[in-house]
Structure formats: C-alpha cells, structure tokens
Amino acid sequence: MKPLENLENLVIDKNLPLDQVLIKINDGKEGVLFVLDDSKLIGIITDGDIRREIILNGIESNSTAYKFMNKKPKFAYIAENDFSKYFYSHDIEHLPVVDKNLNLIKAYRSTRNDISLYLSDHIVLIIAGGLGTRMGLKYKNTPKCLLEINNVTILERILNQAFSLNPAKVIISVNHEYQKLVEFVKNSKFNERVDFFIEEEPLGTAGSLIEISNANKDKNILSFNSDIIFNLDFNKLINYTSSSSKTLTVCTAEYEVEIPYGVLEKNIILNNDFEIIEKPRVKYNVVAGIYHLKKNSLHSLETKKINMDELIRKISEDSGQVNYFNIGNNWMDIGNEKQLKLANKFIDY
C-alpha cells in the first residue's frame, strides 16, 4: 500500500455539485475523493461512482456528492497498527484512516495493480468484428474501436492494457471495415506486434474465439470486446481463474439503474401496508465483454457463427464449466453516440 499525498486536495464537502466533483477528482489524479461533513468522514467517491451518476442522470445532473457517494466506506482507525489487511479482506483500492471521532487523518491506496504480469501462456484476443449498428448513421463507416475518447482511440487503450500483460501474442479478430483497423495498427506503435484474424464471413461475437482457441491448444485466452473502456485488477483476475476448476470465466460489471418514480416497497398493499421509496436505484451485474478461457477447452466445437451468450449457454449446459468474476463499476460500454459523448466528458486518461 502507498500513502496518498496532498490529502487536502482529495477532500470535498457533501454538498459539492456533480460538475465540481468531476473537476476535483480529475485534478486529484488518484481516482478517489473523501466526503466530509463537519470534518467527519461520511463517504467516498470513486471514478465509478461519478460514471454511474452521469450515465443515470446525464452530465447536467444537479446531484450533489452526498447523493452518489458510497455511504458505507471501509475505513481504519488510526490506533490500529496493520492497515494492509483491509485491502485483502475487503478487496478495496483506497483506505481512509480516521480518529475515534471519524476525523480523516490520512489515506492509503492499494499497490496490487503495480505488480507486473507476464502471461506468456496467454493469448489476448480483441474481438472487433461487429457492425457498429448502434452508433447510427454518423459513424456507420467507422469501426467502433477506432472512435476517439479525448484523442485516444478505444482500440489503442485496449492494446495498451493488453501489452502491459506481456502475453504470448495479441490478436485482433476483424470483419466490418477491417482494412481501416489494419491500417490504424500499421501506422501505430503496435505495428508488427499484432496479428489479425480476418473473418471471411461474420462469425458472431464468439466464433473467432473458438477458432483461435482450437488453433492454439497450449494457450489460455483472455478476450476483450473492442468497444469497452475498463480498469480492472488483472492480478486478481488471473489468480481467480488459476485457482478455479472452471474453463470459462465471464467477467461482470456493476450497473445501476434509477427508477424515476416513487416505488411501493411491498408487493402486497392490502390494508395500506406499504412504503413508498422515492426514485430507488437498482444494481445489476451485467456481462462486461471480458472473458477468460482455459487452454484447449473448446476442442469439441467447430468454428461457426455463434454469439457469446450462445457459447456460454452451451458450455454451461454441456459441462457446467462456467463461472463469473466481478470487476466492479470501473467499466463503460461505448455502444451509442450518447455513451461516446459521456466518455469524452469524464475520461481524461
């Protein structure tokens, strides 16, 4: 763990509006803010909390920090002598330390992600064969992964993450407008470091995974959709898959929906026995478009057009060899123009 410096720059009042919270977290460059009320710690805000609020209510939301902060953060007392245990027992990235009156004294961040990985027994597969129909006419001739977020394409962001893992090879599966992808890579720092798998006919979102797995039976595969922005603990993911007996791990992300009405809490409202919850928020775990497949797991399947949900269902029904790994809320699907605009608003890296 590492102590956070300039803690005063990471502290905000509970009434700070969203647009100012966004400026503050970008200036702080630590991905976290500590929310105080009369000098006492009452919550934490991360990049994921801000992203969720913007997706729910838009960049013009008039919400204040108190509405979308984590109101039950993990913290340690200054009198304790072992803060590191919190990072492992609670799987957190940041730990505030308070006195007995909950006054914020200092804070730490996890350094687990600073450990380099060398996945020489892995292939990273980036699936970029979609048609991009959700982006509309404006972007119909541009592969989604070549869309820019603050002057950096989605593909470049994913490639940077892929090569940081030091895999045996990186493969991009392409179909729609693939010449543009090949040209982009050729003119980038990734030239001659990336292989392409060109689908002569569309293979769906999982057909190329079957083909590449069967052609590289001695390699595990870490697969990413090419239209997502994410940040995850790869060390934790690989440790999880290594210790699991399952062959396919499906990564999920936390996604929150706000119901814009008052909702009756009780299913049965006889005798007026109910309570109205105003604009409740419901959390779901959604498929994040990130998958880990163990070596030689699909040898019984032939390459054909198949989507990932079909493949997951087939593996689950045939062998039950599917499990799930939650990557948290630091994830965003760039599926339409609205999401692209939001990403350009608050992703500054």
Backbone hydrogen bonds, N-H to C=O, Kabsch-Sander energy under -0.5 kcal/mol:
donor,donor_aa,acceptor,acceptor_aa,energy
2,K,109,R,-2.5
4,L,107,A,-2.7
9,N,6,N,-2.1
10,L,7,L,-2.1
11,V,8,E,-0.8
12,I,34,F,-2.5
14,K,36,L,-1.3
16,L,13,D,-1.7
18,L,63,S,-2.1
20,Q,17,P,-0.7
21,V,17,P,-2.2
22,L,18,L,-2.6
23,I,19,D,-1.5
24,K,20,Q,-2.4
25,I,21,V,-2.6
26,N,22,L,-1.8
27,D,23,I,-2.4
28,G,24,K,-2.1
29,K,25,I,-1.3
31,G,25,I,-0.6
33,L,45,I,-2.3
34,F,10,L,-3.3
35,V,33,L,-0.5
35,V,43,G,-2.6
36,L,12,I,-2.8
37,D,40,K,-2.3
40,K,37,D,-1.5
41,L,102,L,-2.9
42,I,35,V,-2.7
43,G,35,V,-1.2
44,I,70,N,-1.4
45,I,33,L,-2.6
47,D,31,G,-1.0
50,I,46,T,-1.8
51,R,47,D,-2.7
52,R,48,G,-2.3
53,E,49,D,-1.9
54,I,50,I,-2.4
55,I,51,R,-2.4
56,L,52,R,-2.2
57,N,53,E,-2.8
58,G,54,I,-2.4
61,S,58,G,-1.7
65,A,16,L,-2.0
66,Y,14,K,-2.2
67,K,64,T,-1.2
68,F,64,T,-0.9
69,M,65,A,-1.2
70,N,44,I,-3.2
71,K,69,M,-0.8
76,A,96,P,-2.2
78,I,98,V,-2.7
80,E,77,Y,-1.9
86,Y,83,F,-1.5
87,F,83,F,-0.5
87,F,84,S,-0.9
88,Y,84,S,-0.8
89,S,85,K,-2.6
90,H,86,Y,-1.9
92,I,87,F,-0.5
95,L,108,Y,-2.8
97,V,106,K,-3.2
98,V,76,A,-2.8
99,D,103,N,-1.7
102,L,99,D,-2.2
104,L,39,S,-0.9
105,I,97,V,-3.1
106,K,97,V,-1.4
108,Y,95,L,-2.2
109,R,2,K,-2.5
110,S,93,E,-2.8
114,D,111,T,-1.5
115,I,112,R,-1.5
117,L,164,S,-0.6
119,L,165,L,-2.7
120,S,118,Y,-1.5
122,H,119,L,-1.8
123,I,220,N,-2.4
124,V,169,K,-2.3
125,L,123,I,-0.6
125,L,222,L,-2.3
126,I,124,V,-0.5
126,I,171,I,-3.0
127,I,125,L,-0.6
127,I,224,F,-2.8
128,A,126,I,-0.8
128,A,173,S,-2.8
135,M,132,G,-1.4
136,G,133,T,-1.2
139,Y,136,G,-0.9
140,K,137,L,-1.4
142,T,139,Y,-1.9
146,L,143,P,-2.0
147,L,144,K,-1.9
149,I,152,V,-2.7
150,N,148,E,-0.5
152,V,149,I,-0.9
154,I,147,L,-1.8
155,L,145,C,-3.0
157,R,153,T,-1.8
158,I,154,I,-2.2
159,L,155,L,-2.9
160,N,156,E,-2.3
161,Q,157,R,-1.7
162,A,158,I,-2.8
163,F,159,L,-2.7
164,S,160,N,-1.2
165,L,161,Q,-0.5
165,L,162,A,-1.4
166,N,163,F,-1.3
168,A,119,L,-0.9
168,A,122,H,-2.5
169,K,122,H,-0.8
170,V,193,R,-0.6
171,I,124,V,-2.9
172,I,195,D,-2.5
173,S,126,I,-2.7
173,S,171,I,-0.5
174,V,172,I,-0.6
174,V,197,F,-2.5
175,N,128,A,-0.7
178,Y,175,N,-1.3
180,K,177,E,-1.1
181,L,177,E,-0.9
182,V,178,Y,-2.5
183,E,179,Q,-2.4
184,F,180,K,-2.1
185,V,181,L,-2.4
186,K,182,V,-2.4
187,N,183,E,-1.6
188,S,185,V,-1.7
191,N,188,S,-1.5
193,R,190,F,-2.3
194,V,190,F,-0.6
195,D,170,V,-2.7
197,F,172,I,-2.6
198,I,196,F,-0.6
199,E,174,V,-2.9
199,E,197,F,-0.6
200,E,198,I,-0.7
206,A,203,L,-0.6
206,A,306,I,-2.3
207,G,203,L,-1.4
207,G,306,I,-0.9
210,I,206,A,-1.7
211,E,207,G,-2.0
212,I,208,S,-2.7
213,S,209,L,-2.2
214,N,210,I,-2.3
215,A,211,E,-1.4
216,N,212,I,-0.9
216,N,213,S,-0.6
219,K,216,N,-2.0
220,N,121,D,-2.8
221,I,293,L,-3.0
222,L,123,I,-2.7
223,S,221,I,-0.6
223,S,291,Y,-3.1
224,F,125,L,-2.8
225,N,289,G,-2.5
226,S,127,I,-1.4
228,I,225,N,-0.5
229,I,332,M,-2.9
231,N,330,N,-2.0
234,F,232,L,-1.2
237,L,233,D,-2.1
238,I,234,F,-2.8
239,N,235,N,-2.2
240,Y,236,K,-2.3
241,T,237,L,-2.6
242,S,238,I,-2.3
243,S,239,N,-1.6
244,S,240,Y,-0.8
247,T,321,Q,-0.5
248,L,321,Q,-2.1
249,T,292,H,-2.8
250,V,248,L,-0.5
250,V,323,N,-2.7
251,C,249,T,-0.6
251,C,290,I,-2.6
252,T,325,F,-2.5
253,A,286,V,-2.7
254,E,328,G,-2.5
255,Y,284,Y,-3.0
257,V,282,V,-2.7
259,I,257,V,-0.5
259,I,280,P,-2.6
261,Y,259,I,-0.5
263,V,277,I,-2.9
265,E,275,E,-3.2
269,I,267,N,-0.6
272,N,269,I,-1.3
273,D,270,L,-1.5
274,F,272,N,-1.6
277,I,263,V,-3.3
277,I,275,E,-0.6
278,E,276,I,-0.6
279,K,261,Y,-1.0
282,V,257,V,-3.1
284,Y,255,Y,-3.1
286,V,253,A,-2.8
286,V,284,Y,-0.6
288,A,251,C,-2.6
291,Y,223,S,-2.5
292,H,249,T,-2.3
293,L,221,I,-3.1
294,K,247,T,-2.5
297,S,294,K,-1.0
301,L,298,L,-2.1
306,I,203,L,-2.1
306,I,304,K,-0.5
311,L,307,N,-2.1
312,I,308,M,-2.9
313,R,309,D,-2.0
314,K,310,E,-2.4
315,I,311,L,-2.7
316,S,312,I,-2.5
317,E,313,R,-2.6
318,D,314,K,-2.6
319,S,315,I,-2.6
320,G,315,I,-1.3
320,G,316,S,-0.5
321,Q,315,I,-0.8
322,V,320,G,-1.1
323,N,248,L,-2.3
325,F,250,V,-1.9
327,I,252,T,-3.2
327,I,325,F,-0.5
331,W,329,N,-1.9
332,M,229,I,-2.4
334,I,227,D,-2.9
334,I,332,M,-0.6
335,G,333,D,-1.6
340,L,336,N,-1.9
341,K,337,E,-2.3
342,L,338,K,-2.2
343,A,339,Q,-2.5
344,N,340,L,-2.0
345,K,341,K,-0.9
345,K,342,L,-0.7
346,F,342,L,-1.6
347,I,343,A,-2.2
348,D,346,F,-0.7
